Amino acid sequence: MRHLSGVILVAFLAVTPAAPLIAPVAAFGIDTLPQSRQVVLTIKGMMCASCGQEVEKVLKKVVGVGAVQVEVVHDRATVTYDERKVTPRQMVEAIRKAGYDASLPTEAKPAAR
């Protein structure tokens, strides 16, 4: 009987389009297409590679953050994130709590006089 049910299952899969098989996955809350965005954050106060590793570690702990690439020499971090779970503002706040000065690309610092 096991052999026969396997044949029926294989035949069913061979004639059934893949889309209906994906629908139950979404019903269980498993996201197949995350809403990924990328932002470049400006970070001041990183003096060495260890600082860059610390910033990377802090960012990766933030829920919704995916890939992080920190460039200490250029004072920036490029972050790929799920926009449904985290905002760039939340990432900036996490970096500031770690002791570094961070800002969004659209934030302008007042000019020194």
Order of alpha helices (4+ residues) and beta strands (2+ residues): alpha-alpha-beta-alpha-beta-beta-alpha-beta
